[in-house]
Amino acid sequence: MRRGYDFAIAGGGVIGASIAFHLAELSDASVALFDRGKVCSGGTRRSCAIIRSHYSVASNTALTLRSLDVFRGFREALGEDDVASGFVNSGYLILAGPGAFADRLADNLARQRGLGADTSPIDPAEARELHPWLDLGDVAAIGWEPASGYADPVTTTLGYVTAARRRGVAVFEHAPVERLRLAPDGGTSASRVTGVTTPGGTVEARCVVSAVGPWTRGLYAHSGLSDAAVEALRLQVTRHVVLTFGGASPYGPELPIVKDLTVDNKMYFRPAARGVVLVGTGDFGDPLEDPDRMNAVAPRDLVSLQRAQIAARMPAFEGARLTDSWMGPYDITPDWNPVLGPAPGLPGLYLAYGFSGHGFKLAPAVGRCVAQSLLGEAPDIDLAPYRPQRFREEALLLGAYGGGSIS
Ligand SMILES: Cc1cc2nc3c(=O)[nH]c(=O)nc-3n(C[C@H](O)[C@H](O)[C@H](O)COP(=O)(O)OP(=O)(O)OC[C@H]3O[C@@H](n4cnc5c(N)ncnc54)[C@H](O)[C@@H]3O)c2cc1C
């Protein structure tokens, strides 16, 4: 292992991998990417990988529209023949019941069209043509995004890692960043980050990028940073459960994704392999002290609730059988949006965490814009709204639907 790089990136999930690729694509800088396990062994591996533009925060829509182009033309975007995002262009339906959410949905659709999204309100008859399995009797407003879909989180991340390696990025697996290396900042009592400590030794870096998602608090704590610094991250980690159900007949891969704002847990569902429906929630989930200590059993009451909700929305799933379940961590910030920018009071460290359950779809554009910022260029999309200081400035990026990954 070399002892010095321009950039050392901790975390080989989709965010760290995309940043690494874009740094190498845009510059001659030397870059090292470290993951404590295999790359893509964290939250990204468990992602449902839905890509939609429906957001009420304008910068999120801008990032996702740019990213959607990349998912659709992944090989061309990465300049590699043997990579795949696995993108399926199923389209995306969003349903709201009568009341405030229906109004907000209509407003959002109009706002998004203004930002260039291909999205429109449709009526239940049109929605049933697109998705004949749906019972829409209780639905007051429906939005439709024909260009959206879902992808494969693992092949996407490995695509970025492959392309990064070919551009000279040194990728270290089973190489945890044990600590950020801190040194006095110019003879003052303040510190700056000068590199990372791994089991293989110390690596100096002009800039360290922390992209360890749900493990960000732990990295700070293990680096000896104060409790106040850890708390200032404003990061909570929760467990999210994904279930798959099989019905009487196979659920086709071409059926649109559905986001259902009529239910409290803001359920979403989409086709999955072998003709089952994958069902997740857009709510807070179960608080986790430690992302490495996640109970891997799906709670029975959640299974019953999701089975009932899915059967209410699609009567063909009455009595559906549970075919699989898995869990993954959400790294949630107070406004359910990521933190991107230089760490306040810690020169030499750039933060990229807190994607709050919706970071997969943002990763291509986030990686490019972060890399541009790190290289001193103006990013294609302004990242200032995501600055770490926004929580204490009370400049939160709040979405129209309250707390949740559809911010
Ligand atoms: C169940 C579930 C469903 C989701 N569904 C969607 C969806 O449909 N659409 C969407 O857009 N988003 C979705 N998300 C969110 C999305 O997957 C995440 O926001 C995104 O994958 C986060 O990527 P990341 O790189 O920040 O984090 P991670 O993928 O968690 O990567 C962090 C990496 O850091 C590594 N690491 C940890 N500590 C260290 C250390 N000390 N040193 C080195 N490496 C370390 C880990 O091994 C890991 O590989 C979902 C998430 C979950 C959990």
The ligand as a Gaussian input file, in Angstrom:
#p B3LYP/6-31G(d) Opt

LIG

0 1
 C      -33.916000      -1.533000       2.937000
 C      -33.465000      -0.339000       2.148000
 C      -34.157000       0.036000       1.006000
 C      -33.744000       1.152000       0.278000
 N      -34.414000       1.479000      -0.870000
 C      -33.983000       2.530000      -1.615000
 C      -34.619000       2.833000      -2.836000
 O      -35.559000       2.168000      -3.251000
 N      -34.146000       3.888000      -3.560000
 C      -33.093000       4.659000      -3.125000
 O      -32.725000       5.617000      -3.807000
 N      -32.487000       4.388000      -1.947000
 C      -32.893000       3.339000      -1.198000
 N      -32.281000       3.043000      -0.025000
 C      -31.211000       3.926000       0.459000
 C      -29.904000       3.695000      -0.267000
 O      -29.697000       2.325000      -0.500000
 C      -28.786000       4.307000       0.573000
 O      -29.070000       5.674000       0.821000
 C      -27.435000       4.191000      -0.121000
 O      -27.197000       2.889000      -0.586000
 C      -26.363000       4.621000       0.861000
 O      -25.107000       4.376000       0.300000
 P      -23.810000       4.704000       1.116000
 O      -22.669000       4.421000       0.203000
 O      -23.915000       6.048000       1.745000
 O      -23.826000       3.694000       2.366000
 P      -23.497000       2.137000       2.465000
 O      -23.957000       1.381000       1.296000
 O      -23.973000       1.680000       3.795000
 O      -21.925000       2.113000       2.413000
 C      -21.103000       2.389000       3.520000
 C      -19.892000       1.488000       3.391000
 O      -18.953000       1.865000       4.388000
 C      -18.310000       0.694000       4.833000
 N      -17.710000       1.030000       6.119000
 C      -18.321000       1.200000       7.319000
 N      -17.421000       1.564000       8.253000
 C      -16.206000       1.624000       7.627000
 C      -14.903000       1.944000       8.048000
 N      -14.625000       2.301000       9.314000
 N      -13.895000       1.899000       7.139000
 C      -14.147000       1.555000       5.848000
 N      -15.372000       1.226000       5.405000
 C      -16.388000       1.268000       6.276000
 C      -19.412000      -0.347000       4.869000
 O      -18.882000      -1.646000       4.810000
 C      -20.210000       0.014000       3.623000
 O      -19.800000      -0.739000       2.485000
 C      -32.636000       1.922000       0.716000
 C      -31.921000       1.528000       1.849000
 C      -32.321000       0.400000       2.555000
 C      -31.519000      -0.013000       3.748000

